[in-house]
Amino acid sequence: QVQLVESGGGLVQPGGSLRLSCAASGFTFGRYGVNWYRQAPGKERELVAGISSGGDFTNYADSVKGRFTTSRDNTKSTVYLQMNSLKPEGAAVYYCSVWVNGYWNWGQGTQVAVSS
């Protein structure tokens, strides 16, 4: 079955950086685009970034453009989210998601805290 496992979250100071990973299994990874979402307490889940199946195309929410970069390594079935210049409002649980078998598949999420 489809499995997505996020990792790399943690506590970082404002202005700091983190690199999240999303390891995938159970499907032909290189055929599918992947999205990153985040959800802060009391807020709706929001789309942060997306990357095409081959990694040629990416898109970002306006709130993270210029600070976040998503990439992928299809040989490792892994997608990355490099987050720089993190702001306090970036604190959330971050999820990767992929549309496979007719529905969105989600990982368990990784917590990012931004605090001094």
N, C-alpha and C positions, 0 to 999 in steps of 0.2 A: 504494500500500500504506500501511498504518498507520505513521505515524512520530511518535515522541515525542522531544523534545529538551529535556533539563533544562539549566539554567544558573543561575548566581548563587552557586555554592559558593565557598568560600575559607577563609582562616584568620581566626578571630575569637577575641578574648579571652573568658574566662568572664564571663558577664553581658552579653555583646554580642548584636548582632542581625544577621540575614541575611535576605534575601528571595530565595527560589528561584522560578524560573519553569519551566513545562513547556509548550512550544509543540507543538501537535498539528496533524497534517495527514493526509489520506488517508481520512477518514471524516467523518460528520456530527457534528461535535464536540458540539453542543448537545443531542444526544439521549442522551449517555452520562455516567454518573458517573465520577469519577476518584479514584483512591487515591494516597496518598503512602506509600512504604515507606522504610526505611533498613536498612542492613546494616553493622555494625561488624566489624572484623577478628576472625575466630574465632567470630563469633556468627551466629545465624540471622537471616534477613531478617524484620523486624517491621513491622506496619502502624502508621503514625503518624497518618494523618488521611484522611478521605474527604469528598467533596463530591458532592451530587446533580447531575443534569444541568442543572437550572435554577439551582443555587446556593442553593436554599432550605434545604437540610438539610446539616449537617456533623456529623462525628463525629471524636473524637480518642482516642488512647491515653491512659490515665490519666497516664502519665509526662510528657505534654506539655500536658495541659489547663491552660488559663489562660495559657499562654506562646506556643503556636503558634496561628496562624489560617490557614485555607485559604480561598481565594476564587477566583473565575473571571471571565473576561471572554469571553463567547461570541462577541462581535464580533471578537475577536482570536484565538479558538481557543487560549486560554492559561489555565492554572491557576497559582495562586501559593501559596506557603507562606511566610508571614511567621513567622520564628522569633525570639522575644525571650528574654532571660534565658537564653541558652544555657549549658548545663552541659558539663563535660568528657565526660560519658557520651553527649552528643549527637553526638560525632564519629563520622562514618559516611559511607558513600556513600548519597545520597538518590536515590530513583527515583520516577517517576510511572508509573502503570499504568492501563490501561483494558481492560475486557472487550468486545472487538469481534470479530465473525466467529467466535465460539465458543471463543475462548481469550484468555488474558491477553496483552496487548501491553505491552512495556516499553521505556523509554528506556535510554540508555547510562549514566545516572547522573551526579551531580555530587558532588564530594568536599567535605565540610565538616570542617574541623579546628578544634578548640576547645582553645586552649592559651595560657598566659601567656608 
